[in-house]
Amino acid sequence: SSDAPTSIRPTTESYNYVLRAYTRCRKERSIAGKVMTVVREMEQIQKEAVMNGGHDVDNWKMNVVPNTKTYTMAMDAWIIKAGIKSAAWRSEKIARNNKLKQKGLLQQSES
């Protein structure tokens, strides 16, 4: 169709969809790093747009601005990472205590 765009440019919403997809990967250890890479990219695009005053060929950059949703999803990614680390630590502690109990070095009531 003649109404079709000649190029497709990212927006805050499209970047946020990417972030949302990442934060749904609840068992991925590198989630926070991946999300922060996208957030930093958005911040860099915003910085370039502001520095150029929007008077550039890359005027689409004015449509990429990290918002509350962006930063909320970034915090979610860090919470996911903390949860993964916490679960791993708990599992390691339980395994360590079980070995000590088997060797008789830890009483059954201690954990």
DSSP file (Angstrom, degrees, kcal/mol; ACC not computed):
  #  RESIDUE AA STRUCTURE BP1 BP2  ACC     N-H-->O    O-->H-N    N-H-->O    O-->H-N    TCO  KAPPA ALPHA  PHI   PSI    X-CA   Y-CA   Z-CA
    1    1 A S    >         0   0    0      0, 0.0     3,-1.3     0, 0.0     0, 0.0   0.000 360.0 360.0 360.0 150.7    0.0    0.0    0.0
    2    2 A S  T 3   +     0   0    0      1,-0.3     0, 0.0     0, 0.0     0, 0.0   0.650 360.0  63.8 -72.2 -14.0    1.2    3.6   -0.6
    3    3 A D  T 3  S+     0   0    0      2,-0.1    -1,-0.3     0, 0.0     0, 0.0   0.537  76.9 114.0 -84.5  -7.0    0.5    4.4    3.1
    4    4 A A  S <  S-     0   0    0     -3,-1.3     2,-0.1     1,-0.1     0, 0.0  -0.392  75.1-110.9 -67.9 139.0    3.1    1.9    4.2
    5    5 A P        -     0   0    0      0, 0.0     3,-0.1     0, 0.0    -1,-0.1  -0.387  12.1-139.3 -68.5 147.5    6.1    3.5    5.9
    6    6 A T  S    S+     0   0    0      1,-0.2     2,-0.3    -2,-0.1    -2,-0.1   0.722  88.1  15.3 -79.1 -21.6    9.4    3.4    4.1
    7    7 A S  S    S-     0   0    0      2,-0.0     2,-0.5     0, 0.0    -1,-0.2  -0.992  71.1-134.9-148.6 153.5   11.2    2.6    7.3
    8    8 A I        -     0   0    0     -2,-0.3     0, 0.0    -3,-0.1     0, 0.0  -0.938  22.5-167.8-111.7 129.4   10.2    1.5   10.8
    9    9 A R        -     0   0    0     -2,-0.5    -2,-0.0    51,-0.0     2,-0.0  -0.903  23.3-109.6-119.0 145.2   11.8    3.2   13.7
   10   10 A P        -     0   0    0      0, 0.0     2,-0.3     0, 0.0    53,-0.2  -0.306  31.7-168.4 -70.6 155.3   11.7    2.2   17.4
   11   11 A T     >  -     0   0    0      1,-0.1     4,-2.3    53,-0.1    53,-0.2  -0.792  41.8 -94.4-129.8 174.2    9.7    4.1   20.0
   12   12 A T  H  > S+     0   0    0     51,-2.0     4,-2.5    -2,-0.3     5,-0.2   0.918 125.9  53.4 -56.4 -43.4    9.6    4.0   23.8
   13   13 A E  H  > S+     0   0    0      1,-0.2     4,-1.8     2,-0.2    -1,-0.2   0.903 107.4  49.0 -61.8 -42.5    6.8    1.5   23.5
   14   14 A S  H  > S+     0   0    0      1,-0.2     4,-1.5     2,-0.2    -1,-0.2   0.903 112.2  48.6 -67.3 -38.8    8.7   -0.9   21.3
   15   15 A Y  H  X S+     0   0    0     -4,-2.3     4,-2.3     1,-0.2    -1,-0.2   0.906 109.1  54.0 -63.8 -40.2   11.7   -0.8   23.6
   16   16 A N  H  X S+     0   0    0     -4,-2.5     4,-2.6     1,-0.2    -2,-0.2   0.840 103.3  56.3 -64.5 -32.4    9.4   -1.5   26.5
   17   17 A Y  H  X S+     0   0    0     -4,-1.8     4,-2.1     2,-0.2    -1,-0.2   0.898 107.3  49.2 -63.8 -39.2    8.0   -4.5   24.8
   18   18 A V  H  X S+     0   0    0     -4,-1.5     4,-2.2     2,-0.2    -2,-0.2   0.932 111.4  49.0 -63.7 -45.5   11.5   -5.9   24.5
   19   19 A L  H  X S+     0   0    0     -4,-2.3     4,-2.5     1,-0.2    -2,-0.2   0.907 109.6  52.1 -60.8 -41.9   12.1   -5.2   28.2
   20   20 A R  H  X S+     0   0    0     -4,-2.6     4,-0.8     1,-0.2    -1,-0.2   0.899 107.7  51.9 -62.6 -40.6    8.8   -6.9   29.1
   21   21 A A  H >< S+     0   0    0     -4,-2.1     3,-0.7     1,-0.2     4,-0.3   0.922 110.4  48.9 -62.2 -43.2    9.9  -10.0   27.1
   22   22 A Y  H >< S+     0   0    0     -4,-2.2     3,-1.9     1,-0.2    -2,-0.2   0.927 107.4  54.1 -61.5 -44.6   13.2  -10.1   29.0
   23   23 A T  H 3< S+     0   0    0     -4,-2.5    -1,-0.2     1,-0.3    -2,-0.2   0.626  98.6  64.2 -71.0 -10.0   11.5   -9.8   32.4
   24   24 A R  T << S+     0   0    0     -4,-0.8     2,-1.7    -3,-0.7    -1,-0.3   0.575  79.1  87.4 -84.3  -9.4    9.3  -12.7   31.6
   25   25 A C    X   +     0   0    0     -3,-1.9     3,-1.5    -4,-0.3    -1,-0.2  -0.599  59.2 173.0 -86.5  76.1   12.4  -15.0   31.5
   26   26 A R  T 3  S+     0   0    0     -2,-1.7    -1,-0.2     1,-0.3    58,-0.1   0.634  70.3  46.2 -66.3 -18.0   12.2  -15.6   35.2
   27   27 A K  T 3  S+     0   0    0     -3,-0.1     2,-0.6    57,-0.0    -1,-0.3   0.349  81.3 113.4-107.8   6.3   15.0  -18.2   35.4
   28   28 A E    X   -     0   0    0     -3,-1.5     3,-1.2    -6,-0.2     4,-0.2  -0.697  51.5-159.7 -84.2 117.1   17.5  -16.4   33.2
   29   29 A R  T 3  S+     0   0    0     -2,-0.6     3,-0.4     1,-0.2     4,-0.2   0.802  89.4  51.8 -66.8 -29.8   20.6  -15.4   35.4
   30   30 A S  T 3> S+     0   0    0      1,-0.2     4,-2.1     2,-0.1    -1,-0.2   0.235  75.6 110.6 -93.5  15.6   21.7  -12.6   32.9
   31   31 A I  H <> S+     0   0    0     -3,-1.2     4,-2.7     1,-0.2     5,-0.2   0.891  74.2  52.0 -59.0 -44.1   18.3  -10.9   32.8
   32   32 A A  H  > S+     0   0    0     -3,-0.4     4,-2.6    45,-0.4    -1,-0.2   0.910 110.4  48.9 -62.7 -41.8   19.4   -7.7   34.7
   33   33 A G  H  > S+     0   0    0     -4,-0.2     4,-1.8     2,-0.2    -1,-0.2   0.907 112.2  48.1 -63.8 -41.8   22.4   -7.2   32.4
   34   34 A K  H  X S+     0   0    0     -4,-2.1     4,-1.7     2,-0.2    -2,-0.2   0.925 113.4  47.3 -64.8 -44.2   20.3   -7.6   29.2
   35   35 A V  H  X S+     0   0    0     -4,-2.7     4,-2.5     1,-0.2    -2,-0.2   0.921 111.0  51.1 -64.1 -43.5   17.7   -5.2   30.5
   36   36 A M  H  X S+     0   0    0     -4,-2.6     4,-2.7    -5,-0.2    -1,-0.2   0.834 105.0  57.3 -66.2 -30.6   20.2   -2.6   31.5
   37   37 A T  H  X S+     0   0    0     -4,-1.8     4,-1.9     2,-0.2    -1,-0.2   0.922 109.9  44.7 -62.1 -43.6   21.8   -2.8   28.1
   38   38 A V  H  X S+     0   0    0     -4,-1.7     4,-2.4     2,-0.2    -2,-0.2   0.918 113.4  50.0 -66.8 -43.6   18.5   -1.9   26.5
   39   39 A V  H  X S+     0   0    0     -4,-2.5     4,-2.5     1,-0.2    -2,-0.2   0.925 111.1  49.0 -62.3 -44.3   17.8    0.9   29.1
   40   40 A R  H  X S+     0   0    0     -4,-2.7     4,-2.4     1,-0.2    -1,-0.2   0.887 109.5  52.6 -62.8 -37.8   21.3    2.4   28.5
   41   41 A E  H  X S+     0   0    0     -4,-1.9     4,-2.4     2,-0.2    -1,-0.2   0.925 109.5  48.9 -62.3 -43.8   20.7    2.3   24.8
   42   42 A M  H  X S+     0   0    0     -4,-2.4     4,-2.5     1,-0.2    -2,-0.2   0.918 111.3  49.7 -61.2 -43.0   17.4    4.1   25.2
   43   43 A E  H  X S+     0   0    0     -4,-2.5     4,-2.5     1,-0.2    -1,-0.2   0.883 110.5  50.5 -63.8 -38.2   19.1    6.7   27.4
   44   44 A Q  H  X S+     0   0    0     -4,-2.4     4,-2.5     2,-0.2    -2,-0.2   0.908 110.3  49.1 -66.0 -42.2   21.9    7.2   24.8
   45   45 A I  H  X S+     0   0    0     -4,-2.4     4,-2.3     2,-0.2    -2,-0.2   0.924 112.2  48.7 -62.3 -44.0   19.3    7.7   22.1
   46   46 A Q  H  X S+     0   0    0     -4,-2.5     4,-2.4     2,-0.2    -2,-0.2   0.917 110.6  51.1 -61.9 -43.4   17.5   10.2   24.2
   47   47 A K  H  X S+     0   0    0     -4,-2.5     4,-2.8     1,-0.2    -2,-0.2   0.920 110.5  48.6 -60.6 -45.2   20.8   12.0   25.0
   48   48 A E  H  X S+     0   0    0     -4,-2.5     4,-2.0     1,-0.2     6,-0.2   0.898 111.2  50.7 -62.1 -40.3   21.7   12.2   21.3
   49   49 A A  H  <>S+     0   0    0     -4,-2.3     5,-1.4     2,-0.2     4,-0.5   0.912 113.2  44.9 -64.5 -42.1   18.2   13.5   20.4
   50   50 A V  H ><5S+     0   0    0     -4,-2.4     3,-0.8     1,-0.2    -2,-0.2   0.914 111.9  51.8 -68.6 -42.6   18.4   16.2   23.1
   51   51 A M  H 3<5S+     0   0    0     -4,-2.8    -1,-0.2     1,-0.3    -2,-0.2   0.848 113.3  44.9 -63.7 -33.6   22.0   17.2   22.1
   52   52 A N  T ><5S-     0   0    0     -4,-2.0     3,-1.6    -5,-0.2    -1,-0.3   0.494 106.5-129.5 -88.1  -3.4   20.9   17.6   18.5
   53   53 A G  T < 5 -     0   0    0     -3,-0.8    -3,-0.2    -4,-0.5    -4,-0.1   0.665  55.1 -75.8  66.3  15.9   17.8   19.5   19.5
   54   54 A G  T 3 <S+     0   0    0     -5,-1.4     2,-0.3    -6,-0.2    -1,-0.3   0.593 107.7 117.7  73.2   9.3   15.7   17.2   17.3
   55   55 A H    <   +     0   0    0     -3,-1.6     2,-0.3    -6,-0.2    -1,-0.1  -0.302  51.6  98.4-102.2  48.3   16.9   19.0   14.2
   56   56 A D  S >  S-     0   0    0     -2,-0.3     3,-0.6     1,-0.1    -7,-0.0  -0.794  88.8-106.5-129.6 167.6   18.5   16.0   12.7
   57   57 A V  T 3  S+     0   0    0     -2,-0.3     2,-0.9     1,-0.3     3,-0.4   0.819 117.3  67.0 -61.0 -30.6   17.8   13.3   10.1
   58   58 A D  T >   +     0   0    0      1,-0.2     3,-1.9     2,-0.1    -1,-0.3  -0.253  58.2 140.9 -87.0  47.2   17.3   11.0   13.1
   59   59 A N  G X   +     0   0    0     -2,-0.9     3,-1.7    -3,-0.6    -1,-0.2   0.719  57.9  76.8 -63.0 -20.8   14.2   12.9   14.3
   60   60 A W  G >  S+     0   0    0     -3,-0.4     3,-2.2     1,-0.3    -1,-0.3   0.760  77.4  75.5 -59.8 -24.4   12.8    9.5   15.3
   61   61 A K  G X  S+     0   0    0     -3,-1.9     3,-1.6     1,-0.3    -1,-0.3   0.743  79.8  69.7 -62.9 -22.0   15.1    9.5   18.3
   62   62 A M  G <  S+     0   0    0     -3,-1.7    -1,-0.3     1,-0.3    -2,-0.2   0.695  93.0  59.8 -67.1 -17.0   12.8   12.1   19.9
   63   63 A N  G <  S+     0   0    0     -3,-2.2   -51,-2.0    -4,-0.2     2,-0.7   0.344  88.5  80.7 -93.1   5.7   10.3    9.2   20.3
   64   64 A V    <   +     0   0    0     -3,-1.6   -15,-0.1   -53,-0.2    -1,-0.1  -0.875  53.8 145.1-116.1  99.0   12.6    7.1   22.4
   65   65 A V        -     0   0    0     -2,-0.7     5,-0.1   -20,-0.1   -22,-0.1  -0.968  49.1-123.0-135.4 115.6   12.5    8.3   26.0
   66   66 A P        -     0   0    0      0, 0.0     2,-0.2     0, 0.0   -54,-0.0  -0.342  40.0-175.3 -57.0 136.4   12.8    5.9   29.0
   67   67 A N     >  -     0   0    0    -55,-0.1     4,-2.1     1,-0.0     5,-0.2  -0.568  43.2 -77.5-124.0-171.5    9.7    6.3   31.1
   68   68 A T  H  > S+     0   0    0      1,-0.2     4,-2.4     2,-0.2     5,-0.2   0.891 129.7  52.4 -56.8 -42.2    8.3    5.0   34.4
   69   69 A K  H  > S+     0   0    0      2,-0.2     4,-2.3     1,-0.2    -1,-0.2   0.901 107.2  53.7 -61.6 -40.8    7.4    1.7   32.8
   70   70 A T  H  > S+     0   0    0      1,-0.2     4,-1.6     2,-0.2    -2,-0.2   0.949 113.3  40.7 -57.4 -52.1   11.0    1.4   31.5
   71   71 A Y  H  X S+     0   0    0     -4,-2.1     4,-2.1     1,-0.2    -1,-0.2   0.813 111.5  56.7 -72.5 -29.8   12.6    1.9   34.9
   72   72 A T  H  X S+     0   0    0     -4,-2.4     4,-2.2    -5,-0.2    -1,-0.2   0.917 108.6  47.3 -64.8 -42.6   10.0   -0.3   36.7
   73   73 A M  H  X S+     0   0    0     -4,-2.3     4,-2.0     2,-0.2    -2,-0.2   0.846 108.6  55.4 -68.1 -32.3   10.8   -3.2   34.4
   74   74 A A  H  X S+     0   0    0     -4,-1.6     4,-1.6     2,-0.2    -1,-0.2   0.922 108.8  47.3 -64.2 -42.7   14.5   -2.6   35.0
   75   75 A M  H  X S+     0   0    0     -4,-2.1     4,-2.2     1,-0.2    -2,-0.2   0.896 108.5  55.5 -64.6 -38.9   13.9   -2.9   38.8
   76   76 A D  H  X S+     0   0    0     -4,-2.2     4,-2.6     1,-0.2    -1,-0.2   0.901 104.4  54.0 -58.1 -41.0   11.9   -6.0   38.2
   77   77 A A  H  X S+     0   0    0     -4,-2.0     4,-2.3     1,-0.2   -45,-0.4   0.901 108.8  47.7 -62.4 -40.8   14.9   -7.5   36.3
   78   78 A W  H  X S+     0   0    0     -4,-1.6     4,-2.4     2,-0.2    -1,-0.2   0.868 110.9  51.8 -68.0 -35.5   17.2   -6.8   39.4
   79   79 A I  H  X S+     0   0    0     -4,-2.2     4,-2.4     2,-0.2    -2,-0.2   0.904 109.1  50.6 -65.5 -41.0   14.5   -8.4   41.7
   80   80 A I  H  X S+     0   0    0     -4,-2.6     4,-2.3     2,-0.2    -2,-0.2   0.935 110.8  48.8 -60.3 -46.9   14.4  -11.5   39.4
   81   81 A K  H  X S+     0   0    0     -4,-2.3     4,-2.4     1,-0.2    -2,-0.2   0.915 111.1  49.7 -61.0 -43.4   18.2  -11.7   39.6
   82   82 A A  H  X S+     0   0    0     -4,-2.4     4,-2.6     1,-0.2    -1,-0.2   0.900 110.3  51.0 -62.7 -40.0   18.2  -11.4   43.4
   83   83 A G  H  X S+     0   0    0     -4,-2.4     4,-2.4     2,-0.2    -1,-0.2   0.892 109.9  49.3 -63.8 -40.6   15.5  -14.1   43.7
   84   84 A I  H  X S+     0   0    0     -4,-2.3     4,-2.2     2,-0.2    -2,-0.2   0.925 113.2  46.8 -64.1 -45.1   17.6  -16.4   41.5
   85   85 A K  H  X S+     0   0    0     -4,-2.4     4,-2.4     1,-0.2    -2,-0.2   0.908 112.5  50.3 -64.1 -41.6   20.7  -15.8   43.6
   86   86 A S  H  X S+     0   0    0     -4,-2.6     4,-2.5     2,-0.2    -2,-0.2   0.913 110.3  49.0 -63.3 -43.9   18.7  -16.3   46.8
   87   87 A A  H  X S+     0   0    0     -4,-2.4     4,-2.3     1,-0.2    -1,-0.2   0.899 111.8  49.3 -63.4 -40.8   17.2  -19.5   45.7
   88   88 A A  H  X S+     0   0    0     -4,-2.2     4,-2.4     2,-0.2    -2,-0.2   0.910 110.9  50.0 -65.0 -41.9   20.6  -20.8   44.6
   89   89 A W  H  X S+     0   0    0     -4,-2.4     4,-2.4     2,-0.2    -2,-0.2   0.921 110.8  49.5 -62.6 -44.4   22.1  -19.8   48.0
   90   90 A R  H  X S+     0   0    0     -4,-2.5     4,-2.5     1,-0.2    -2,-0.2   0.915 111.2  49.5 -61.0 -43.8   19.3  -21.6   49.9
   91   91 A S  H  X S+     0   0    0     -4,-2.3     4,-2.4     1,-0.2    -1,-0.2   0.915 111.6  48.5 -62.3 -43.1   19.8  -24.8   47.8
   92   92 A E  H  X S+     0   0    0     -4,-2.4     4,-2.6     2,-0.2    -1,-0.2   0.895 111.1  50.9 -63.8 -39.7   23.5  -24.7   48.5
   93   93 A K  H  X S+     0   0    0     -4,-2.4     4,-2.7     2,-0.2    -2,-0.2   0.923 110.8  48.1 -64.6 -44.7   23.0  -24.2   52.2
   94   94 A I  H  X S+     0   0    0     -4,-2.5     4,-2.4     2,-0.2    -2,-0.2   0.925 113.1  48.1 -61.7 -45.3   20.5  -27.1   52.4
   95   95 A A  H  X S+     0   0    0     -4,-2.4     4,-2.0     2,-0.2    -2,-0.2   0.912 112.4  48.9 -62.4 -43.1   22.9  -29.4   50.5
   96   96 A R  H  X S+     0   0    0     -4,-2.6     4,-2.1     1,-0.2    -2,-0.2   0.922 112.1  48.3 -62.5 -45.3   25.8  -28.4   52.7
   97   97 A N  H  X S+     0   0    0     -4,-2.7     4,-2.4     1,-0.2    -2,-0.2   0.875 108.9  53.8 -64.5 -37.8   23.8  -29.0   55.9
   98   98 A N  H  X S+     0   0    0     -4,-2.4     4,-2.2     2,-0.2    -1,-0.2   0.898 108.5  49.5 -63.5 -40.3   22.6  -32.4   54.6
   99   99 A K  H  X S+     0   0    0     -4,-2.0     4,-1.7     2,-0.2    -2,-0.2   0.917 111.3  49.0 -63.9 -42.3   26.3  -33.4   54.0
  100  100 A L  H  <>S+     0   0    0     -4,-2.1     5,-2.6     1,-0.2     6,-0.8   0.889 110.5  50.9 -64.8 -38.6   27.2  -32.3   57.5
  101  101 A K  H ><5S+     0   0    0     -4,-2.4     3,-1.0     4,-0.2    -1,-0.2   0.901 108.0  52.7 -64.8 -40.7   24.3  -34.2   59.0
  102  102 A Q  H 3<5S+     0   0    0     -4,-2.2    -1,-0.2     1,-0.3    -2,-0.2   0.853 110.3  47.7 -63.0 -34.4   25.3  -37.4   57.1
  103  103 A K  T 3<5S-     0   0    0     -4,-1.7    -1,-0.3    -5,-0.2    -2,-0.2   0.522 116.0-117.5 -83.9  -5.3   28.8  -37.1   58.5
  104  104 A G  T < 5S+     0   0    0     -3,-1.0    -3,-0.2    -4,-0.4    -2,-0.1   0.650  84.2 117.3  78.9  15.1   27.3  -36.5   62.0
  105  105 A L  S   <S+     0   0    0     -5,-2.6     2,-0.4    -6,-0.2    -4,-0.2   0.508  70.7  48.0 -91.3  -5.9   28.8  -33.0   62.3
  106  106 A L  S    S-     0   0    0     -6,-0.8    -2,-0.2    -8,-0.1    -1,-0.1  -0.998  83.3-123.9-139.1 131.6   25.4  -31.3   62.5
  107  107 A Q    >   -     0   0    0     -2,-0.4     3,-1.1     1,-0.1    -6,-0.1  -0.356  28.1-114.4 -70.7 153.7   22.5  -32.2   64.7
  108  108 A Q  T 3  S+     0   0    0      1,-0.3    -1,-0.1    -7,-0.1    -7,-0.1   0.822 115.9  53.4 -58.3 -33.5   19.1  -32.9   63.0
  109  109 A S  T 3  S+     0   0    0      2,-0.0     2,-0.4     0, 0.0    -1,-0.3   0.691  93.6  85.1 -79.6 -16.9   17.6  -29.8   64.7
  110  110 A E    <         0   0    0     -3,-1.1    -4,-0.0     1,-0.1     0, 0.0  -0.677 360.0 360.0 -85.0 135.6   20.3  -27.4   63.4
  111  111 A S              0   0    0     -2,-0.4    -1,-0.1   -13,-0.0   -14,-0.1   0.297 360.0 360.0-159.1 360.0   19.9  -26.0   59.9
